[in-house]
Amino acid sequence: MTILQIASLLIVLAGAFGAINYLFLKLPAAIGILVVALLASLAVLGLDLLVPNLGIADDVRRLVLGIDFSDALLEGMLGLLLFAGALHVKVSDLRAQWGPVVLMATMGVGLSTAIVGVGFSWITGMPLLLALVFGALISPTDPVAVLGVLRAANLRKSLETKIAGESLFNDGVGYVVYLVLIGITYPTLGHDAGHGTDPVEHSQLAIASTLFLREAGGGALLGLVLGWLTFRVMRLIDDHSLEVLITLGLAFGGYELAVALHVSAPIMAVCAGLLIGDVGAKYGMSETTRRYVDAFWQLIDEILNAVLFLLIGVEVFALVFETNYLLIGAASIVLALIARLAAVAIPVLLLRPFRGFSRGTIPIMTWGGLKGGISVALALALPDSEWKPMILMATYCVVIFSIIVQGLTVTRLANRIGREPDLV
């Protein structure tokens, strides 16, 4: 199928599944589309077991595997989604919460990666380095899923900023950690292989440190520079349709430039979005332009959200169903929750002597740390090995549990214990 045919099919299915959810299930839009897509996929697999001569599951599997989920998300949709999410987070709010956000997005991701990696290696017997790769891909919270849930929860402003800011930045940091570990685990296949680094000449620690600084720091710098240049251009223009087009060019072009320069494209998108959504909106746009830009990016966000959750639902066809894989997947859910608790609680406890935290911060941020399409995409992007099917099943179990179970209950949890007055 051509790209246009695939895109058309995805939009049609997302619309159809969204309508089914709206009329019958009445779940939040993105989660409902995921549930309907997952049920439809399981129904096809069940029908194939009952009537194997139809071969319908094989046809659908070929179609699903023909869509490169990793490339579609990591090199296409992710930049737009992160940019759209960052547009609605104010720098002033983020500055007030910079301590928790920075610690959770750095130390928290590192702690979670280590806990999941060591635990997964102990459970499965997987080599530790490869298990740490799994820890890195499953540790970041997905800003797409998290920000979608935030819209329905009536959270305090400080807590909402912590969750939104951390999810935007730990996604980029987690991706960099994943690339570093891939470069060490698969030195000839990893992201760093094309960057001219010779692992024979340098220690692995030096390679990891250099790559991390180049990816994270370079991505942030590029995002701020491109965002500032775009803001300066927009100050000279008063044409809402052209200015919307310019922001779209920033999101698309900046992301691809970051990929070409081998710096973190997700961090670039977040930094550029933060600058345009705050400084750009205040000083570079008229009121009419602000309304159009907000409406455009909200629509882009919702459409891509729907397509992404649809893709997550149908990726069940890429899994290998074995009893031990399912058991490992269930154990991985518990392991991921323990790691998320440590990633939130330890930074909060370290900062508690210096600032106050409202009751409910740790449980809400732990349960609200939803995983999503990024984890699935990174698992699918792993080089083929005997361990990959197990990693993919474990990732899928964690993501499905996170989105459906945590996603449908975190709003009630937040509304129950997250409304006390701010202490910071």
Secondary structure, 3 states (H helix, E strand, C coil): CCHHHHHHHHHHHHHHHHHHHHHHHCCCHHHHHHHHHHHHHHHHHHHHHHCHHHCHHHHHHHHHHCCCHHHHHHHHHHHHHHHHHHHCCCHHHHHHCHHHHHHHHHHHHHHHHHHHHHHHHHHHCCCHHHHHHHHHHHCCCCHHHHHHHHCCCCCCHHHHHHHHHHHHHHHHHHHHHHHHHHHHHCCCCCHHHHHCCCCCCCCHHHHHHHHHHHHHHHHHHHHHHHHHHHHHHHHCCCCHHHHHHHHHHHHHHHHHHHHHHCCCHHHHHHHHHHHHHHHHHHHCCCHHHHHHHHHHHHHHHHHHHHHHHHHHHHHHHHCCCCHHHHHHHHHHHHHHHHHHHHHHHHHHHHHCCCCCCCCCHHHHHHHCCCCCHHHHHHHHCCCCCCCHHHHHHHHHHHHHHHHHHHHHHHHHHHHHHCCCCCCC
